Every structure is written in C-alpha cells, then in structure tokens.
Amino acid sequence: MDQLSAMRVFLRVVETGNFTRAAATLNMPKTTVTNMVQGLEAHLRTTLLNRTTRRVMVTTDGALYYERAQQILAELDELDGSMSNSQTQPSGRLRVEMAGAFADLLVVPNLCDFHDRFPKIRLDIGVGDRLVDYIAENVDCALRGGTPTDQSLIARKVGQMTMQAYAAPSYIQKFGAPVHPQDLEHDHFSVGYLNATAGRVMSIAFDKGEERIEVDPHYVVSVNDARSYVNAAISGLGVAQAPSFLVRDALEKGELVEVLQPWRCEPLPLYIVYPHTRHLSNKVRVFVDWLAKLVQSARLDDNRGQTGKLGQGTIPPE
C-alpha cells in the first residue's frame, strides 16, 4: 500500500463527505478510493470511517488521524516546494504567539516592514503569556522571555532584557522605599507575576557582587500579563521587577522610579521557540530571522534604548 497516497485519499473523502465526490475530485474510480481507504484502515487496524447508504461519518480515531495526517501532508508539500525551488517566495498562514508587551511595543509597529518583504505570508498573532500546545493548536513559533524548559521545542536565543525593580512615587510616599530585597517578603508589597506554566507566582532574584538573594514576594495582587504587571506598579500596588524597555515611558513621565539600588537583577533571556516539525518551513524561517533582527535592533538590554520608542526602531536591510 502507498500510505501517503492513501492518506491523501482519506483526507479527500473526509473533506467531500462521501466516496463518490472524493473519487470525482481525485479523478479516480470510486472502487479505487474505497479500496485505498480500506487498505489504510487495515494497516492501522482501526476504523476511520463509518459508512451508511447516504453519508460517511468520521470515527473518533478517524478524526484524530485526519488532523495529524493533514499536518504531515501539508509539511511534506511545503518541504517539496522548498527543495524544488528554494527561491520561491514564502507564502501561507503563519501562527505566532507572544506576550502582549512584545506585540504592542515591538512587533506590530514594525509589521509593515515584514509585509513589504513577504507579502504572501498571512500572520495570525496570539497575544498572551499562556501555556501553548504547539502541535494541537498548530502554532508555528513564539517569542518568549526566560529560558525554555520544553525539550520538544527548538529554541533560538535572540537577545536579553535588562531587568530592575521599580515602584510608583505614590507607593514610596505611603510605605517608604525598600532598601533590601528581603523587605519584599515582609515589610513591603510586590506585584506578583503569575507563571502560566507553573500556575504560581514567580520568585524574584537580586545580585550584588557575589551575593545572590531570591525572595518569594509578598503581594496583594498577581497578574499574568506584562502590561498589567507594570500598570499595577504604576497604580501603587507594589514593587515590580520588570524589563527596562517596558517601563521607559513610565520612567520619563515620573510614574515609576528605580528602587533597591545597588542590587541588580539578572537579565532575562529572550528566545524564539518552535516545534521540531516546523524547522524546515520557509515561512517560519524568514519570520524567525526577521524577528531576531528586530529584537537585536531594539536593544532591549539597554536602559536607554535605541530611540526611546521601540516602534520607531529600524530593521537592518537584508
């Protein structure tokens, strides 16, 4: 049995709803289509389709097989296309995930540049800090802060973000300024950051010379979005340890001030991650390369930034 051909025939039967229409669109005899699906079921030792005189219904196993076969054949077609002509303009739908702060301040303001370079790619951007099932949700890649722990993903480090502790003047006027990281466990409030993967508020670490202290913050509110995290600090709800690029405007406006000097925070690495099954896709490759250059041009590890406004950064020409 030619399993790939049988998979394509099975997909067409599911998509058209019956064997007769599938045979017509494939320009095959109906008996051939029927035999190929039966051969696939025999090979898999399961029933993929329930047949009646009027309709074909997909079984539970058939639905699962359809989803996976569809992904495999799409990737195979894309691979064949990239190998036959590596200069072909990348095209198709690209599903990307990233935190709202990255989308609003960095990526979306520069997407016209990406579209000018790759007009045939259609981007679907999911915004939020959440746990993603890359295969089930058909996500091609994601921009994430922190070192990835999922060994099933390919991770490419594209930069790092300068981190420091900040508080609102209204908070300092009410509670005073913390002078030691351990103050955040008892005498002061922090804004908690809820880790979507672990389901708990993240601890925060500070360094001074050879000394390193990690504290579990005492908080009255925790959030799982970077923008809400900073806004909570601006509102006076506690001390926040945040990327410097995210608080530039608030610092310029006097809405936040830096605290806990000379204690420093370790820079947060920034990665683009994608499943192993996506690594040969032209559309993923060009987007990852473009995004890596964009992150580097924004200089997220510099407190001053490139222009003060991330959306005004320029991407080096290719």
C-alpha distance (Angstrom), angle and dihedral (degrees) to the residues before:
residue distance angle dihedral
M1 . . .
D2 3.80 . .
Q3 3.79 95.9 .
L4 3.82 96.4 -169.4
S5 3.80 91.4 52.1
A6 3.80 90.2 46.5
M7 3.82 90.1 50.9
R8 3.80 90.8 52.6
V9 3.81 91.1 49.0
F10 3.81 91.4 48.7
L11 3.81 91.3 51.2
R12 3.79 91.0 50.7
V13 3.81 92.2 50.4
V14 3.80 90.3 52.2
E15 3.79 92.6 46.3
T16 3.81 95.8 47.3
G17 3.79 95.5 39.5
N18 3.81 99.5 -128.1
F19 3.78 144.1 39.6
T20 3.80 96.2 -110.0
R21 3.82 95.6 57.9
A22 3.80 91.3 41.5
A23 3.81 90.9 53.3
A24 3.81 91.1 49.3
T25 3.81 94.5 51.0
L26 3.80 91.3 45.5
N27 3.81 92.6 45.1
M28 3.81 90.2 -127.3
P29 3.81 133.3 127.8
K30 3.80 111.5 -95.4
T31 3.80 90.5 -123.4
T32 3.81 90.2 57.5
V33 3.80 91.3 52.0
T34 3.80 91.0 48.2
N35 3.80 93.1 48.1
M36 3.82 92.9 48.7
V37 3.81 92.8 52.2
Q38 3.81 90.8 46.2
G39 3.79 89.8 49.5
L40 3.81 90.4 51.1
E41 3.81 90.9 50.5
A42 3.80 90.6 49.2
H43 3.80 90.5 49.7
L44 3.82 91.7 49.8
R45 3.81 93.0 39.5
T46 3.78 92.3 -134.3
T47 3.81 139.5 93.2
L48 3.80 112.7 -104.6
L49 3.80 99.0 175.2
N50 3.79 135.1 32.3
R51 3.81 110.1 -147.8
T52 3.79 128.7 -153.8
T53 3.78 129.5 170.4
R54 3.81 90.8 -96.4
R55 3.79 108.4 30.0
V56 3.77 148.4 12.9
M57 3.82 119.3 -126.0
V58 3.79 124.6 -163.9
T59 3.80 116.6 -126.4
T60 3.79 123.2 -138.1
D61 3.81 90.2 -99.9
G62 3.79 89.1 45.3
A63 3.80 92.4 54.3
L64 3.79 91.8 50.7
Y65 3.79 91.8 46.5
Y66 3.81 91.5 47.8
E67 3.82 92.8 54.7
R68 3.81 94.1 48.8
A69 3.82 94.7 41.3
Q70 3.79 90.1 50.5
Q71 3.82 90.8 55.0
I72 3.81 93.2 45.4
L73 3.81 94.6 49.8
A74 3.81 92.6 44.7
E75 3.81 90.4 52.6
L76 3.80 91.0 45.8
D77 3.80 91.7 51.1
E78 3.79 90.3 48.8
L79 3.79 91.5 48.4
D80 3.80 91.4 50.0
G81 3.77 90.1 50.2
S82 3.80 94.0 48.9
M83 3.79 92.4 48.6
S84 3.80 94.8 46.6
N85 3.77 93.0 51.0
S86 3.79 117.6 8.1
Q87 3.80 90.4 -177.0
T88 3.80 94.5 61.6
Q89 3.79 112.4 123.7
P90 3.85 108.2 -105.0
S91 3.78 112.2 -113.6
G92 3.78 144.0 171.2
R93 3.78 139.6 61.7
L94 3.81 118.4 -34.2
R95 3.81 119.7 -165.4
V96 3.82 114.2 -155.4
E97 3.81 132.7 177.4
M98 3.81 127.1 -158.3
A99 3.79 142.5 145.6
G100 3.78 116.6 -83.4
A101 3.79 92.6 -114.7
F102 3.80 91.6 57.7
A103 3.79 91.3 46.9
D104 3.81 96.4 47.3
L105 3.80 101.0 38.6
L106 3.78 103.5 30.1
V107 3.80 119.7 13.8
V108 3.81 108.7 33.5
P109 3.84 95.1 49.0
N110 3.82 88.4 56.9
L111 3.80 100.7 40.5
C112 3.81 93.3 101.6
D113 3.80 86.9 67.9
F114 3.82 91.2 52.9
H115 3.80 91.9 47.0
D116 3.81 91.2 50.3
R117 3.79 89.8 53.9
F118 3.81 97.6 40.9
P119 3.82 108.3 22.4
K120 3.81 94.4 166.1
I121 3.83 94.9 61.8
R122 3.82 116.8 93.2
L123 3.81 113.2 -156.5
D124 3.81 125.0 -148.4
I125 3.82 107.8 -171.7
G126 3.78 119.9 -164.4
V127 3.80 111.4 -158.8
G128 3.80 123.5 -151.9
D129 3.80 146.8 67.9
R130 3.79 100.5 -96.0
L131 3.77 140.4 130.2
V132 3.81 108.2 -90.4
D133 3.80 128.7 -157.4
Y134 3.80 96.4 -149.1
I135 3.79 96.5 -168.1
A136 3.80 100.0 41.3
E137 3.82 92.6 44.2
N138 3.81 93.1 40.6
V139 3.82 92.0 -126.2
D140 3.79 112.8 170.8
C141 3.81 100.7 -163.3
A142 3.80 144.2 -23.2
L143 3.80 139.0 -150.3
R144 3.81 108.9 -133.6
G145 3.79 138.3 174.5
G146 3.81 117.2 -135.1
T147 3.79 132.6 35.0
P148 3.84 111.4 -58.3
T149 3.79 116.7 -119.6
D150 3.82 99.0 -173.3
Q151 3.80 105.9 102.8
S152 3.81 91.5 -163.4
L153 3.81 90.4 69.7
I154 3.78 130.8 79.7
A155 3.81 108.1 -130.8
R156 3.80 125.8 -159.8
K157 3.78 117.3 -171.7
V158 3.80 109.9 -138.8
G159 3.79 102.6 171.4
Q160 3.76 146.1 -46.2
M161 3.78 136.1 -104.8
T162 3.79 125.4 -128.9
M163 3.81 109.7 -124.6
Q164 3.80 131.4 -161.1
A165 3.81 140.6 156.8
Y166 3.81 119.4 -97.7
A167 3.79 138.0 -180.0
A168 3.79 136.5 -176.9
P169 3.82 119.5 -106.0
S170 3.83 87.3 -122.7
Y171 3.81 89.9 58.2
I172 3.81 92.5 48.7
Q173 3.81 91.3 48.0
K174 3.81 90.0 53.6
F175 3.81 102.3 38.2
G176 3.79 105.9 12.5
A177 3.81 124.9 -120.8
P178 3.84 120.6 -62.6
V179 3.79 112.9 -116.3
H180 3.81 100.1 -171.1
P181 3.85 131.5 34.4
Q182 3.81 91.0 -120.6
D183 3.80 88.4 63.4
L184 3.81 86.1 75.5
E185 3.81 90.4 65.8
H186 3.80 96.9 53.9
D187 3.79 122.3 0.9
H188 3.81 100.0 33.5
F189 3.77 139.0 45.2
S190 3.78 126.5 -122.4
V191 3.75 130.3 -165.4
G192 3.80 104.9 -112.4
Y193 3.79 121.1 -133.0
L194 3.80 111.8 -148.5
N195 3.80 112.4 -142.7
A196 3.81 107.1 -138.5
T197 3.80 93.0 -155.5
A198 3.80 98.7 47.7
G199 3.80 96.2 32.1
R200 3.82 93.2 -134.5
V201 3.79 139.8 93.9
M202 3.78 111.4 -86.2
S203 3.78 122.2 -117.5
I204 3.82 117.7 -126.1
A205 3.80 128.2 -137.1
F206 3.80 133.7 -152.7
D207 3.81 132.3 -168.6
K208 3.80 132.6 -156.0
G209 3.78 114.7 173.4
E210 3.80 106.9 -52.4
E211 3.80 93.2 -18.3
R212 3.79 120.4 99.7
I213 3.81 125.7 -175.7
E214 3.79 127.0 -173.4
V215 3.78 118.3 -165.6
D216 3.80 136.0 -172.0
P217 3.79 102.3 -134.5
H218 3.80 123.0 -123.2
Y219 3.80 103.8 -133.9
V220 3.79 143.8 171.1
V221 3.82 94.9 -161.4
S222 3.79 135.0 24.6
V223 3.80 128.3 -170.6
N224 3.80 136.8 -175.6
D225 3.81 99.0 -143.2
A226 3.80 124.7 80.1
R227 3.80 95.4 -140.9
S228 3.81 92.5 50.9
Y229 3.80 88.4 46.1
V230 3.80 92.2 58.1
N231 3.81 92.8 41.4
A232 3.79 89.7 54.2
A233 3.80 89.5 54.6
I234 3.82 91.2 47.7
S235 3.81 88.3 52.7
G236 3.81 90.0 57.8
L237 3.81 97.8 -108.4
G238 3.79 94.7 131.7
V239 3.79 149.1 -60.3
A240 3.80 116.6 -47.3
Q241 3.79 129.6 -159.8
A242 3.78 101.9 -148.8
P243 3.82 142.5 159.6
S244 3.79 109.6 -88.5
F245 3.82 93.1 -129.5
L246 3.79 89.6 60.0
V247 3.82 94.6 56.2
R248 3.81 100.7 39.6
D249 3.79 94.8 107.2
A250 3.81 92.5 43.7
L251 3.82 90.6 52.0
E252 3.81 92.1 48.7
K253 3.82 90.5 50.3
G254 3.81 92.9 46.6
E255 3.81 92.2 -117.1
L256 3.83 91.0 124.7
V257 3.80 135.1 25.7
E258 3.79 130.1 -164.8
V259 3.81 116.3 -103.2
L260 3.80 139.2 -177.4
Q261 3.78 96.0 43.9
P262 3.04 130.3 -164.3
W263 3.81 87.3 30.1
R264 3.78 109.7 95.7
C265 3.79 133.2 -157.6
E266 3.79 123.0 -131.8
P267 3.83 112.0 -109.6
L268 3.80 113.9 -101.9
P269 3.82 112.6 -124.3
L270 3.79 117.9 -130.3
Y271 3.82 120.3 -143.8
I272 3.77 138.8 -176.8
V273 3.80 107.8 -144.7
Y274 3.79 131.1 -170.9
P275 3.81 137.6 164.8
H276 3.80 120.0 -92.9
T277 3.80 88.2 -115.7
R278 3.83 90.6 64.7
H279 3.79 99.7 51.3
L280 3.83 96.2 97.1
S281 3.79 96.3 48.6
N282 3.81 114.5 115.1
K283 3.78 93.0 -151.4
V284 3.82 91.7 52.6
R285 3.79 92.3 46.1
V286 3.82 95.4 52.4
F287 3.81 92.7 45.3
V288 3.80 93.1 48.6
D289 3.83 90.8 48.8
W290 3.83 91.4 47.6
L291 3.81 92.6 47.3
A292 3.81 92.1 48.2
K293 3.81 90.8 54.4
L294 3.80 90.9 46.5
V295 3.82 92.7 52.9
Q296 3.80 91.6 47.7
S297 3.82 92.7 48.8
A298 3.81 90.7 51.4
R299 3.84 91.4 59.2
L300 3.78 95.7 -144.9
D301 3.81 90.0 178.7
D302 3.81 91.4 63.6
N303 3.81 119.5 85.5
R304 3.77 90.8 -150.8
G305 3.79 95.4 46.8
Q306 3.79 124.5 -155.6
T307 3.77 100.7 -77.2
G308 3.78 104.3 -7.4
K309 3.81 88.3 -109.9
L310 3.78 114.1 74.3
G311 3.77 93.1 -159.5
Q312 3.81 89.4 62.9
G313 3.79 95.0 58.1
T314 3.79 119.6 117.5
I315 3.77 126.6 -132.5
P316 3.82 116.6 -135.0
P317 3.82 112.3 -108.4
E318 3.79 116.9 -107.1
